[in-house]
Amino acid sequence: MTANAETCIKALRALAQDIQSEDGVANAALSECADRMEQMQVCIHQLETENDALRADLLVWSEKEIK
């Protein structure tokens, strides 16, 4: 079973707080991974929205070509 992105982000943030590391590098790395994954989710959503708009434009254009 694959977890969704939100679940993974929450898990990374929890691990970043719970892990005991002397220098804090592991905590910082996990926190940064969560941040980057969250940013990627925003970008993916934007790309999906733009793709849907382009598909709609293409459909309209194709229908005009047929007429």
C-alpha positions as CSV (number, residue, x, y, z in Angstrom):
1,M,0.0,0.0,0.0
2,T,1.3,3.5,-0.9
3,A,0.7,6.4,1.5
4,N,-0.5,9.7,0.1
5,A,1.8,12.7,0.1
6,E,0.1,14.4,3.0
7,T,0.6,11.4,5.2
8,C,4.3,11.2,4.2
9,I,4.8,14.9,4.9
10,K,3.2,14.6,8.4
11,A,5.3,11.5,9.1
12,L,8.5,13.3,8.1
13,R,7.6,16.3,10.3
14,A,6.9,14.0,13.2
15,L,10.2,12.2,12.7
16,A,12.0,15.5,12.5
17,Q,10.7,16.4,15.9
18,D,11.1,13.0,17.6
19,I,14.5,11.8,16.4
20,Q,17.3,12.4,18.9
21,S,20.4,13.5,17.1
22,E,23.3,15.2,18.8
23,D,24.0,17.6,16.0
24,G,20.4,18.0,14.7
25,V,21.5,17.1,11.1
26,A,18.9,14.3,10.9
27,N,16.2,16.5,12.2
28,A,17.0,19.3,9.7
29,A,17.2,16.8,6.8
30,L,13.8,15.3,7.6
31,S,12.3,18.8,8.0
32,E,13.8,19.9,4.7
33,C,12.4,16.8,3.0
34,A,8.9,17.6,4.3
35,D,9.2,21.1,3.1
36,R,10.4,20.1,-0.4
37,M,7.7,17.4,-0.7
38,E,5.1,20.0,0.2
39,Q,6.5,22.4,-2.4
40,M,6.4,19.6,-5.0
41,Q,2.7,18.9,-4.1
42,V,1.9,22.6,-4.8
43,C,3.8,22.5,-8.1
44,I,2.1,19.2,-9.1
45,H,-1.3,20.8,-8.4
46,Q,-0.5,23.8,-10.5
47,L,0.7,21.7,-13.4
48,E,-2.4,19.5,-13.2
49,T,-4.6,22.6,-13.3
50,E,-2.7,24.1,-16.2
51,N,-2.8,20.8,-18.1
52,D,-6.6,20.6,-17.6
53,A,-7.0,24.1,-19.0
54,L,-4.8,23.2,-22.0
55,R,-6.8,20.1,-22.7
56,A,-10.0,22.1,-22.6
57,D,-8.5,24.6,-25.0
58,L,-7.4,21.8,-27.3
59,L,-10.9,20.2,-27.2
60,V,-12.5,23.6,-28.2
61,W,-9.9,24.1,-30.9
62,S,-10.4,20.5,-32.3
63,E,-14.2,21.1,-32.3
64,K,-13.7,24.3,-34.3
65,E,-11.5,22.4,-36.8
66,I,-14.2,19.8,-37.4
67,K,-16.8,22.4,-38.2
